[in-house]
């Protein structure tokens, strides 16, 4: 069975880098957080499995 390649999650990458940081110098500015949250939401909505579920809910 082939697995489809999933796009990396930039928000999780930043969180992982932050957790690994011993000095916790890594900070995200407000605009960075907004941009990453928007990218995360867009990835969620455009995921093929979610599109199928949305169609089922809407009934189209």
RAJO-V959128 format. One record per backbone hydrogen bond with DSSP energy under -1.0 kcal/mol. NH is the residue of the N-H (numbers start at 1). CO is the residue of the C=O. Records with the same first field share a line. If there is no record, write none. Layout:
NH->CO / CO
This chain:
13->9
14->10
15->11
16->12
17->13
18->14
19->15
20->16
21->17
33->29
34->30
35->31
36->32
37->33
38->34
39->35
40->36
41->37
42->38
43->39
44->40
45->41
46->42
51->47
52->48
53->49
54->50
55->51
56->52
57->53
58->54
59->55
60->55
